[in-house]
Amino acid sequence: MAALKARFLERLAQDLVAFREGQEGIVGPRAHRLAGAAGIFGFTELGRLARIVDDEWRDDGIEPGALAALIAEAEAVLSA
């Protein structure tokens, strides 16, 4: 499980770059994948915020505040 978690954190670092760049074509799908995977590794808040961004992406576009919250949480997870 430790190897899977390490891979998750590597991908999260890559996702963070995409989130910071704000590329909507990339942010939505990455948030969707993150929403599903975060909970497996115990990152409940990260998963919740990723779901919000994913839902917004599917509806009308991503609110800057939601994306900022997701970025902050991803940074917190990576720095822990």
GUFI-109458 format. One line per 2 residues: number of its first residue (from 1); their letters; for each residue x, y, z of N, C-alpha, C. Coordinates in pm, 1 decimal, always signed. Layout:
// residues N
NUM) A) X Y Z X Y Z X Y Z; ... $
END
This chain:
// residues 80
1) MA) +82.3 -119.8 +0.0 +0.0 +0.0 +0.0 +86.6 +125.9 +0.0; +203.9 +118.3 +63.3 +292.5 +235.2 +68.3 +337.6 +275.9 -71.5 $
3) AL) +361.4 +179.1 -158.5 +402.7 +211.3 -295.4 +289.8 +279.9 -371.7; +167.5 +235.7 -348.9 +52.4 +298.8 -414.7 +32.2 +441.1 -365.2 $
5) KA) +50.8 +460.5 -235.7 +36.5 +595.3 -180.9 +145.3 +687.1 -236.4; +266.2 +636.3 -250.0 +375.0 +716.4 -307.5 +341.8 +755.2 -450.8 $
7) RF) +285.4 +662.8 -526.8 +244.8 +692.6 -665.8 +133.5 +796.4 -666.6; +39.5 +784.6 -574.2 -68.7 +882.1 -563.3 -11.9 +1021.8 -538.9 $
9) LE) +83.5 +1032.2 -447.6 +143.0 +1162.2 -415.7 +222.2 +1219.4 -533.5; +286.5 +1133.0 -610.6 +355.6 +1178.4 -731.9 +256.1 +1237.3 -831.4 $
11) RL) +145.5 +1168.6 -850.4 +43.3 +1217.5 -943.6 -22.1 +1343.9 -890.5; -37.8 +1352.7 -759.0 -95.2 +1472.9 -700.3 -5.9 +1593.2 -729.6 $
13) AQ) +125.0 +1574.5 -722.3 +217.6 +1683.3 -754.4 +200.3 +1726.7 -899.4; +180.0 +1632.5 -989.0 +155.5 +1664.9 -1130.2 +21.3 +1735.4 -1146.6 $
15) DL) -78.9 +1687.4 -1074.7 -211.1 +1750.2 -1079.6 -204.4 +1893.9 -1030.5; -126.2 +1916.6 -926.8 -114.6 +2050.1 -870.1 -63.9 +2149.8 -974.6 $
17) VA) +29.7 +2107.0 -1056.2 +79.4 +2193.3 -1164.1 -35.5 +2229.1 -1258.4; -113.7 +2129.9 -1297.3 -227.8 +2155.0 -1387.2 -330.2 +2245.6 -1320.8 $
19) FR) -355.9 +2224.9 -1192.2 -453.2 +2308.8 -1121.3 -405.1 +2453.3 -1115.5; -277.5 +2472.3 -1088.4 -223.3 +2608.3 -1081.5 -231.7 +2678.7 -1216.1 $
21) EG) -209.5 +2603.7 -1323.4 -217.7 +2662.1 -1457.3 -361.5 +2690.2 -1497.6; -456.1 +2623.9 -1431.5 -597.3 +2648.9 -1455.1 -647.7 +2606.1 -1591.4 $
23) QE) -587.3 +2506.4 -1650.6 -630.5 +2457.7 -1780.8 -756.7 +2374.7 -1764.2; -871.8 +2435.9 -1794.2 -998.6 +2368.6 -1767.2 -1011.6 +2233.7 -1835.4 $
25) GI) -954.5 +2219.0 -1954.6 -961.6 +2089.9 -2022.5 -889.0 +1979.7 -1948.1; -794.6 +2019.0 -1863.3 -716.2 +1922.6 -1785.5 -765.5 +1917.5 -1641.2 $
27) VG) -802.4 +2031.9 -1586.3 -840.3 +2040.1 -1444.8 -959.5 +1949.6 -1413.5; -1062.5 +1955.6 -1493.8 -1182.6 +1876.3 -1466.2 -1156.0 +1727.2 -1458.2 $
29) PR) -1095.0 +1668.2 -1560.9 -1067.1 +1524.5 -1554.6 -972.4 +1485.7 -1441.1; -874.4 +1570.0 -1414.7 -782.7 +1538.1 -1304.5 -853.7 +1549.3 -1170.0 $
31) AH) -940.8 +1646.3 -1155.8 -1017.5 +1658.5 -1031.6 -1108.3 +1537.5 -1014.8; -1165.9 +1491.2 -1123.8 -1254.1 +1374.0 -1118.3 -1177.1 +1251.7 -1067.2 $
33) RL) -1060.7 +1228.0 -1124.7 -979.6 +1113.5 -1082.5 -935.4 +1129.6 -937.0; -896.5 +1250.6 -901.7 -851.9 +1278.8 -766.0 -964.5 +1259.1 -665.1 $
35) AG) -1084.7 +1298.4 -702.8 -1199.7 +1282.8 -612.9 -1219.4 +1136.4 -574.7; -1196.6 +1048.3 -668.2 -1212.3 +906.5 -639.6 -1095.8 +847.1 -562.1 $
37) AA) -975.7 +891.4 -590.9 -856.9 +829.5 -532.6 -820.4 +883.0 -394.6; -849.8 +1007.7 -367.2 -803.8 +1070.0 -242.7 -853.2 +996.7 -118.2 $
39) GI) -977.4 +957.1 -118.8 -1034.0 +889.3 -3.1 -968.4 +756.3 +28.2; -921.3 +687.9 -74.0 -855.6 +558.6 -54.3 -733.3 +573.2 +36.0 $
41) FG) -667.2 +687.7 +24.6 -545.1 +710.1 +101.4 -567.6 +798.5 +223.9; -695.0 +821.8 +257.8 -728.3 +893.7 +380.3 -732.4 +1045.1 +368.4 $
43) FT) -732.7 +1097.0 +247.0 -735.4 +1241.7 +225.5 -879.0 +1286.0 +195.2; -962.6 +1278.5 +296.6 -1105.5 +1304.7 +281.5 -1134.9 +1445.6 +232.0 $
45) EL) -1071.9 +1545.0 +291.1 -1097.7 +1683.6 +252.1 -1050.5 +1709.4 +109.2; -938.7 +1654.1 +72.4 -889.5 +1667.7 -64.5 -990.7 +1608.3 -162.1 $
47) GR) -1042.9 +1492.5 -129.9 -1143.5 +1429.2 -214.9 -1270.6 +1511.4 -224.2; -1312.8 +1568.8 -112.6 -1434.7 +1651.1 -111.9 -1417.0 +1773.7 -202.0 $
49) LA) -1304.0 +1840.1 -190.2 -1279.7 +1959.1 -271.8 -1264.7 +1922.8 -419.7; -1202.5 +1810.6 -447.4 -1189.1 +1766.1 -586.4 -1326.4 +1736.5 -646.7 $
51) RI) -1416.8 +1679.5 -567.1 -1553.4 +1653.7 -616.0 -1625.2 +1783.2 -650.4; -1606.3 +1885.1 -568.3 -1669.3 +2014.5 -595.8 -1618.4 +2069.7 -728.5 $
53) VD) -1487.7 +2068.2 -748.3 -1430.1 +2119.0 -873.0 -1478.8 +2035.1 -991.1; -1482.6 +1904.4 -974.9 -1531.0 +1817.4 -1081.8 -1675.6 +1849.0 -1116.5 $
55) DE) -1760.2 +1864.5 -1015.1 -1901.5 +1895.7 -1039.6 -1916.5 +2029.6 -1111.2; -1840.6 +2129.1 -1068.6 -1848.3 +2260.6 -1132.1 -1800.7 +2253.7 -1276.8 $
57) WR) -1697.1 +2177.4 -1301.1 -1644.4 +2162.4 -1436.0 -1750.7 +2101.4 -1527.5; -1824.6 +2005.8 -1475.2 -1928.8 +1940.0 -1554.3 -2048.2 +2032.9 -1578.6 $
59) DD) -2071.7 +2125.4 -1487.4 -2187.8 +2214.0 -1498.1 -2154.9 +2339.3 -1578.4; -2109.6 +2441.9 -1512.6 -2095.6 +2572.6 -1577.1 -1952.7 +2624.0 -1584.1 $
61) GI) -1857.9 +2553.7 -1533.4 -1720.4 +2602.6 -1526.2 -1677.0 +2610.2 -1381.2; -1550.0 +2613.0 -1362.2 -1493.7 +2604.3 -1228.1 -1485.1 +2743.0 -1165.8 $
63) EP) -1539.4 +2754.5 -1046.1 -1529.3 +2879.3 -970.3 -1386.0 +2894.9 -919.5; -1329.4 +3013.4 -933.2 -1191.7 +3034.0 -886.8 -1172.1 +2998.8 -739.3 $
65) GA) -1271.4 +3027.4 -655.8 -1258.9 +2996.3 -513.1 -1249.3 +2847.3 -486.6; -1324.8 +2768.6 -560.8 -1320.3 +2623.5 -543.1 -1185.6 +2568.6 -586.9 $
67) LA) -1136.3 +2619.5 -697.4 -1006.4 +2573.7 -745.2 -895.4 +2616.5 -649.4; -903.7 +2736.6 -595.3 -804.1 +2784.0 -497.7 -804.2 +2696.4 -373.0 $
69) AL) -922.0 +2655.8 -326.7 -930.9 +2568.5 -209.4 -869.2 +2432.6 -238.4; -893.4 +2379.9 -358.5 -835.2 +2251.2 -396.2 -682.7 +2261.5 -403.6 $
71) IA) -632.8 +2369.4 -460.4 -488.2 +2389.5 -468.9 -427.4 +2396.8 -328.7; -489.4 +2471.7 -239.9 -437.6 +2485.1 -103.3 -435.0 +2350.4 -32.2 $
73) EA) -539.3 +2271.4 -47.9 -544.3 +2141.2 +18.0 -441.1 +2046.5 -42.3; -423.7 +2049.5 -173.8 -323.1 +1964.9 -238.0 -183.3 +2002.7 -188.5 $
75) EA) -157.9 +2131.4 -175.8 -29.0 +2175.6 -123.3 -7.9 +2128.7 +19.5; -113.4 +2133.7 +100.5 -103.5 +2088.1 +239.8 -72.6 +1938.4 +247.3 $
77) VL) -138.2 +1861.0 +162.6 -114.4 +1716.4 +161.8 +29.6 +1687.9 +120.2; +75.9 +1756.9 +18.2 +211.7 +1731.6 -31.2 +319.7 +1777.2 +66.0 $
79) SA) +290.4 +1878.7 +145.7 +390.6 +1928.3 +238.9 +391.7 +1851.3 +371.0; +290.3 +1770.0 +393.9 +281.8 +1693.6 +520.9 +375.1 +1573.6 +519.8 $
END
